[in-house]
Amino acid sequence: MRRMFPWGIRAGWVALPFAAGPAYGAALHPHSEAVRLAATIVLWAWWAVVLFGTFVPHPIGLTALRIAAPAAAATSIAAGVTGRPSDLATGAAVAVTCIVAVLAFAPATGILYINGPAYPNESRYPLRPPGALLLGPLLLSWAVVAGAPALGILLLASKAWIAGIATLVVGLPLAFVLARSLYGLSRRWVVFVPAGVVLHDPLTLLEPVLFVRQLVETLRPAPADTDSLDLTMNALGLAIELVLWEKVPLTLAKARTVGGVQGASARLLFTPTRPGQVLAEAGRRKVPVG
């Protein structure tokens, strides 16, 4: 299944132009040739970038996929709402784009992409996003990154010069900043290396921290009454507790304080997307598991 999964993502993305193309074409038909051409270029550009990322997995490609896949689903639904595509074209576009969007956010997809640039003796497992971002900021950031550049280009193509220029002047810098933030979410993981366990989380730690195997007392599902250092950022899901024999120095990124906050802890919490796989990998790596 691990060997076949990447090909499933590639096949789904390759199928997008065939499944959604007729619906997009029908929805764009009443517009001017310039608008149709601009929309076509934007769609093909996004498609080509993400397709390349499926063959060269990297956290950047994961970010691009998780921006483009829900955008494809949203535009398919929007095309259907216009009433111009046939029911068959709308159904095919919505079905395929929604399936691809679900695959894009599957934990296995995150594992595939973040392990692309990893060393052969590493195993990376992504961390869940902070819980507060799921209440709206994440969706808003995605909408700006996916929509602002495309909207500006389409406004210019329709000769709405002032609106188009204003959208690009304001939207492009904002989209760039938010895209970097979304990319930061793709760079959060726990990684097993020959020496032990590394927590790589720029949102909570200014620098990755290695916990050598000899210092690990146990790695286990976090008990409800634990008072360990919480690095989960209120992420949803089962937290994992790392218990050490002695305290390890940490540089916490609390509130992005300049220089960080120096501290030390012998117990800490983090929330991977696949806690069961993390514990299983720990067992294979001879890391004590509770």
C-alpha positions as CSV (number, residue, x, y, z in Angstrom):
1,M,0.0,0.0,0.0
2,R,2.8,2.4,0.8
3,R,4.3,1.8,-2.7
4,M,0.9,2.2,-4.4
5,F,-0.3,5.3,-2.5
6,P,2.0,7.8,-4.3
7,W,0.7,6.5,-7.7
8,G,-2.9,7.0,-6.4
9,I,-2.2,10.7,-5.8
10,R,-0.5,11.1,-9.2
11,A,-3.4,9.3,-11.0
12,G,-6.0,11.5,-9.3
13,W,-4.1,14.7,-10.2
14,V,-3.5,13.5,-13.8
15,A,-7.3,12.8,-14.1
16,L,-8.3,16.4,-13.0
17,P,-8.1,18.1,-16.4
18,F,-10.2,15.3,-18.0
19,A,-12.8,15.2,-15.2
20,A,-13.0,18.9,-14.4
21,G,-12.0,20.5,-17.7
22,P,-15.5,20.2,-19.4
23,A,-17.1,21.9,-16.4
24,Y,-14.6,24.7,-16.3
25,G,-14.9,25.2,-20.0
26,A,-18.7,25.4,-19.9
27,A,-18.6,27.8,-17.0
28,L,-16.1,30.1,-18.7
29,H,-17.7,30.0,-22.1
30,P,-19.8,33.2,-21.8
31,H,-16.7,35.3,-20.8
32,S,-14.3,37.0,-23.2
33,E,-11.5,35.2,-24.9
34,A,-9.0,37.1,-22.7
35,V,-10.6,35.9,-19.5
36,R,-10.8,32.3,-20.8
37,L,-7.2,32.4,-21.7
38,A,-6.1,33.8,-18.4
39,A,-8.1,31.3,-16.5
40,T,-6.7,28.5,-18.6
41,I,-3.1,29.6,-18.0
42,V,-3.7,29.9,-14.2
43,L,-5.3,26.4,-14.0
44,W,-2.7,24.7,-16.1
45,A,0.1,26.4,-14.2
46,W,-1.2,25.2,-10.8
47,W,-1.8,21.7,-12.2
48,A,1.8,21.5,-13.6
49,V,3.4,22.7,-10.4
50,V,1.5,20.2,-8.2
51,L,2.0,17.3,-10.7
52,F,5.8,17.9,-10.5
53,G,5.5,17.8,-6.7
54,T,3.9,14.4,-6.8
55,F,7.0,13.0,-8.5
56,V,9.5,14.9,-6.4
57,P,7.9,14.9,-2.9
58,H,8.9,17.8,-0.7
59,P,7.2,19.9,2.0
60,I,6.9,22.7,-0.5
61,G,5.0,20.3,-2.8
62,L,2.8,19.3,0.1
63,T,1.9,22.9,0.7
64,A,1.1,23.5,-3.0
65,L,-1.1,20.3,-3.1
66,R,-3.0,21.3,0.0
67,I,-3.7,24.8,-1.5
68,A,-4.5,23.6,-5.0
69,A,-6.6,20.5,-4.3
70,P,-9.4,22.2,-2.3
71,A,-9.3,25.1,-4.7
72,A,-10.0,22.7,-7.5
73,A,-12.9,21.3,-5.6
74,A,-14.3,24.8,-4.8
75,T,-14.0,25.9,-8.4
76,S,-15.8,22.7,-9.6
77,I,-18.6,23.4,-7.3
78,A,-18.7,27.1,-8.4
79,A,-18.8,26.0,-12.0
80,G,-21.7,23.7,-11.3
81,V,-23.6,26.5,-9.5
82,T,-23.5,28.6,-12.7
83,G,-25.8,26.0,-14.3
84,R,-23.8,26.0,-17.6
85,P,-22.1,22.6,-17.3
86,S,-24.2,19.6,-17.8
87,D,-25.2,17.5,-14.7
88,L,-22.8,14.8,-15.9
89,A,-19.9,17.2,-16.3
90,T,-20.6,18.8,-12.9
91,G,-20.9,15.5,-11.2
92,A,-17.6,14.2,-12.6
93,A,-15.8,17.4,-11.8
94,V,-17.0,17.6,-8.2
95,A,-16.5,13.9,-7.5
96,V,-12.9,13.7,-8.7
97,T,-11.8,17.0,-7.3
98,C,-13.3,16.2,-3.9
99,I,-11.6,12.8,-3.9
100,V,-8.3,14.4,-4.7
101,A,-8.9,17.0,-1.9
102,V,-9.5,14.3,0.6
103,L,-6.3,12.5,-0.5
104,A,-4.4,15.7,-0.2
105,F,-5.1,16.0,3.5
106,A,-4.7,12.3,4.3
107,P,-2.0,11.7,6.9
108,A,-0.3,9.3,4.5
109,T,0.1,12.1,2.1
110,G,1.9,14.2,4.7
111,I,4.2,11.3,5.5
112,L,5.0,10.8,1.8
113,Y,5.9,14.4,1.1
114,I,7.9,15.3,4.2
115,N,10.0,12.1,3.8
116,G,10.9,13.1,0.2
117,P,14.1,15.0,1.2
118,A,14.8,12.9,4.3
119,Y,18.0,10.9,4.6
120,P,17.6,7.1,4.0
121,N,18.0,6.3,7.7
122,E,15.4,8.9,8.8
123,S,11.6,8.4,9.3
124,R,9.6,11.6,9.6
125,Y,6.0,11.8,10.9
126,P,4.0,15.1,10.6
127,L,2.5,16.9,13.5
128,R,-1.1,18.1,13.6
129,P,-1.8,21.8,13.1
130,P,-2.5,24.0,16.1
131,G,-6.2,23.7,17.1
132,A,-6.8,27.4,17.1
133,L,-6.0,27.6,13.4
134,L,-8.8,25.2,12.6
135,L,-11.4,27.7,13.9
136,G,-11.0,30.0,10.8
137,P,-7.5,31.4,10.3
138,L,-6.4,28.4,8.3
139,L,-9.4,28.6,5.9
140,L,-9.0,32.4,5.5
141,S,-5.3,32.0,4.8
142,W,-6.0,29.4,2.2
143,A,-8.6,31.6,0.5
144,V,-6.2,34.5,0.2
145,V,-3.3,32.4,-1.1
146,A,-5.4,30.5,-3.6
147,G,-7.8,33.3,-4.6
148,A,-6.1,36.7,-4.5
149,P,-3.5,36.2,-7.3
150,A,-6.0,34.4,-9.6
151,L,-8.7,37.0,-9.0
152,G,-6.3,39.9,-9.8
153,I,-5.2,38.2,-13.0
154,L,-8.8,37.6,-14.1
155,L,-9.8,41.2,-13.3
156,L,-7.0,42.5,-15.5
157,A,-8.0,40.1,-18.2
158,S,-11.6,41.5,-18.1
159,K,-10.2,45.0,-18.3
160,A,-11.1,46.0,-14.8
161,W,-7.8,47.7,-14.5
162,I,-8.1,49.5,-11.2
163,A,-9.7,46.6,-9.4
164,G,-7.2,44.1,-10.8
165,I,-4.1,46.2,-10.0
166,A,-5.4,46.9,-6.5
167,T,-6.1,43.2,-5.9
168,L,-2.6,42.3,-7.0
169,V,-0.9,45.1,-5.1
170,V,-2.6,44.2,-1.9
171,G,-3.2,40.5,-2.5
172,L,0.2,39.3,-3.7
173,P,2.3,40.4,-0.7
174,L,-0.4,39.1,1.7
175,A,-0.6,35.8,-0.2
176,F,3.2,35.5,-0.1
177,V,3.3,36.0,3.7
178,L,0.4,33.6,4.3
179,A,1.9,31.0,1.9
180,R,5.0,31.0,4.0
181,S,2.9,30.5,7.1
182,L,1.1,27.5,5.5
183,Y,4.5,26.1,4.4
184,G,5.6,26.3,8.0
185,L,2.8,23.9,8.9
186,S,4.3,21.4,6.4
187,R,7.7,21.6,8.2
188,R,6.5,20.3,11.6
189,W,7.4,16.7,12.3
190,V,8.9,14.2,14.7
191,V,11.8,12.2,13.1
192,F,13.5,9.0,14.1
193,V,17.2,8.9,13.4
194,P,19.8,6.3,14.4
195,A,20.8,8.3,17.5
196,G,17.2,8.7,18.8
197,V,14.2,11.0,18.3
198,V,14.2,14.6,17.0
199,L,11.4,17.0,17.4
200,H,11.4,19.5,14.5
201,D,8.6,22.1,15.1
202,P,9.4,25.8,14.3
203,L,6.2,26.9,15.9
204,T,7.2,25.7,19.4
205,L,11.0,25.3,19.2
206,L,13.5,27.7,17.7
207,E,15.8,24.8,16.9
208,P,15.2,21.1,16.4
209,V,16.0,19.0,19.5
210,L,17.6,15.6,19.5
211,F,16.6,13.2,22.3
212,V,19.2,10.4,22.3
213,R,17.9,6.9,22.7
214,Q,19.8,6.3,26.0
215,L,18.0,9.3,27.6
216,V,14.5,8.1,26.6
217,E,12.6,6.4,29.5
218,T,9.5,5.9,27.4
219,L,7.4,7.1,24.6
220,R,3.7,6.6,25.2
221,P,0.2,7.9,24.7
222,A,-0.2,10.9,27.0
223,P,-2.3,10.2,30.2
224,A,-5.1,12.6,30.8
225,D,-3.6,14.0,34.1
226,T,-0.1,14.6,32.8
227,D,1.7,17.9,33.6
228,S,4.4,17.5,30.9
229,L,5.6,20.4,28.9
230,D,2.8,20.9,26.3
231,L,4.1,21.5,22.8
232,T,0.9,20.3,21.1
233,M,-0.5,23.9,20.6
234,N,-3.9,22.4,21.4
235,A,-3.9,20.2,18.3
236,L,-6.8,17.8,18.0
237,G,-6.0,14.1,18.4
238,L,-4.1,11.8,20.7
239,A,-1.0,13.4,22.2
240,I,2.2,11.5,22.7
241,E,4.3,11.9,25.8
242,L,8.1,11.7,25.7
243,V,9.5,10.9,29.1
244,L,13.3,11.3,29.6
245,W,15.6,10.1,32.4
246,E,16.9,13.7,32.8
247,K,16.1,17.2,31.7
248,V,17.2,18.3,28.2
249,P,17.8,22.0,27.3
250,L,15.1,23.5,25.0
251,T,14.8,26.9,23.3
252,L,11.0,27.5,23.2
253,A,9.5,29.9,20.6
254,K,6.9,31.2,22.9
255,A,5.2,34.2,21.3
256,R,8.1,34.3,18.9
257,T,10.2,35.9,21.6
258,V,13.5,37.2,20.2
259,G,16.2,34.7,21.1
260,G,13.5,32.3,22.3
261,V,12.8,31.2,25.9
262,Q,15.5,29.0,27.4
263,G,14.3,26.1,29.4
264,A,14.7,22.4,30.2
265,S,12.3,19.5,30.5
266,A,12.3,15.8,31.1
267,R,8.8,15.3,29.8
268,L,7.0,16.8,26.9
269,L,3.9,16.4,24.7
270,F,3.4,16.5,20.9
271,T,0.6,15.4,18.6
272,P,1.5,13.5,15.4
273,T,-1.1,12.8,12.7
274,R,-0.5,9.1,13.1
275,P,0.4,8.3,16.8
276,G,0.1,4.6,16.3
277,Q,2.7,4.6,13.5
278,V,5.0,6.8,15.6
279,L,4.9,4.3,18.5
280,A,5.4,1.4,16.1
281,E,8.4,3.1,14.5
282,A,9.8,3.8,18.0
283,G,9.6,0.1,18.8
284,R,11.4,-0.8,15.5
285,R,14.1,1.8,16.4
286,K,14.6,0.3,19.9
287,V,13.2,3.4,21.6
288,P,11.4,2.4,24.8
289,V,7.6,2.4,24.3
290,G,5.1,2.5,27.2
